[in-house]
Amino acid sequence: MELRKAVDNLCIYDPEFDYIAERFVSDVGTNSEKHSVRTMDDLKDALNSYFSVKFLEVCLHGSPGMIYLNDKTAVVGSYINKLVTNANFLQKESRILFDSCSIGAGDPGENFLDSLGSGLLMGKGGIAGATTVDNVVSPLFSWTSVYMKPLSFGRLKVYRYDVMGNRIGERTVDRHGLQR
């Protein structure tokens, strides 16, 4: 068995987005790691190689309520819960951000986030968020590398969960951080 590593901040990403992961590690601060995933085995390894994660950013491809791995495998939120066999993967009151395209859109997006709340955040509480539109990914701009397309009317859904995995709060913000 491989030893697990304690990190505060973890970015799980598609190798296509390596520059985003590099920026994550440099911008988020000390005790940050990035973990590239191509397949389901890679995702399972990423979710079980670390512990005590306070902030998890997932930068993969997506559609409403679904993430897609590099090998085109589709993964729903409830299946992510089954992949995590490490009870200490997340800290209490951790934050999870899916900046993959459209994951938070519509009822499928809501169900995706709620399944994470009742799974990964059960016993810990915390926040899960996901974008509702396709994102622009660009290494050309120094101030950001992933952002909602201008004029997309995109939103970020953010839900808070208690230690029982129940949604206790929600907020939707636009691309400028204004609550809608």
MOFENTA-V957732 format. One record per pair of residues at least 12 apart in sequence whose ideal C-beta (glycine too) atoms are under 6 Angstrom apart, sorted by the first residue. I is the first residue (numbers start at 0). GAP is how many residues later the second one is. D is the distance in Angstrom with one decimal. If there is no record, write none. Layout:
# MOFENTA-V957732
<<I,GAP,D> <I,GAP,D>>
This chain:
# MOFENTA-V957732
<<3,45,5.9> <3,46,6.0> <3,47,4.8> <4,45,5.4> <5,45,5.5> <5,46,4.4> <6,24,5.6> <6,26,4.6> <6,43,5.2> <6,46,5.9> <7,23,4.3> <7,46,4.7> <8,19,4.6> <8,23,4.0> <8,46,4.6> <9,23,5.4> <9,40,5.6> <9,43,4.9> <9,46,5.2> <10,13,4.1> <10,23,4.5> <10,46,4.7> <11,23,5.3> <11,25,5.8> <11,34,4.8> <11,46,5.1> <12,46,4.2> <13,46,5.0> <13,56,5.1> <14,21,4.9> <16,42,5.0> <18,120,4.5> <19,39,5.3> <19,125,4.8> <19,126,5.8> <20,13,3.7> <22,122,5.2> <37,32,4.0> <37,33,5.7> <38,32,5.1> <39,33,5.5> <43,39,4.7> <46,36,5.2> <46,37,4.8> <47,37,5.6> <47,38,4.7> <50,37,4.3> <50,38,5.9> <51,39,5.4> <52,37,5.3> <53,37,4.8> <53,40,5.3> <54,40,4.9> <55,40,4.7> <56,40,4.9> <57,40,4.9> <58,40,5.5> <59,40,4.9> <60,39,5.9> <61,38,3.2> <61,39,4.8> <61,40,5.7> <61,41,4.1> <62,39,5.5> <63,38,5.4> <63,41,4.1> <63,42,5.1> <63,44,4.1> <63,45,5.2> <64,43,2.7> <64,44,5.4> <64,46,5.7> <64,47,4.2> <66,33,5.6> <76,35,4.1> <76,38,3.6> <76,39,4.9> <77,37,4.3> <80,38,3.0> <80,39,5.9> <89,34,5.6> <91,32,4.8> <92,32,5.4> <92,33,5.1> <93,32,4.4> <94,32,4.7> <95,32,4.5> <96,32,5.1> <97,32,4.1> <98,32,5.9> <98,47,4.9> <100,33,4.3> <100,34,5.4> <101,32,5.9> <102,27,4.1> <103,26,3.2> <103,27,5.7> <103,28,4.7> <103,53,4.0> <104,27,4.4> <108,21,5.9> <112,15,4.9> <112,46,5.1> <115,12,5.0> <116,44,3.7> <116,48,5.3> <116,50,5.8> <117,47,3.6> <120,40,4.5> <121,43,4.0> <122,40,5.8> <124,36,5.7> <124,37,5.2> <124,38,4.5> <126,33,5.3> <127,31,5.5> <128,27,5.6> <128,29,4.1> <129,27,5.7> <130,25,5.5> <131,22,6.0> <131,23,4.5> <132,15,5.7> <132,19,4.6> <132,21,3.5> <134,13,5.9> <135,13,5.2> <147,27,4.0> <153,21,5.3> <154,17,4.9> <154,19,6.0> <155,17,5.2> <156,15,5.4> <157,13,4.9>>
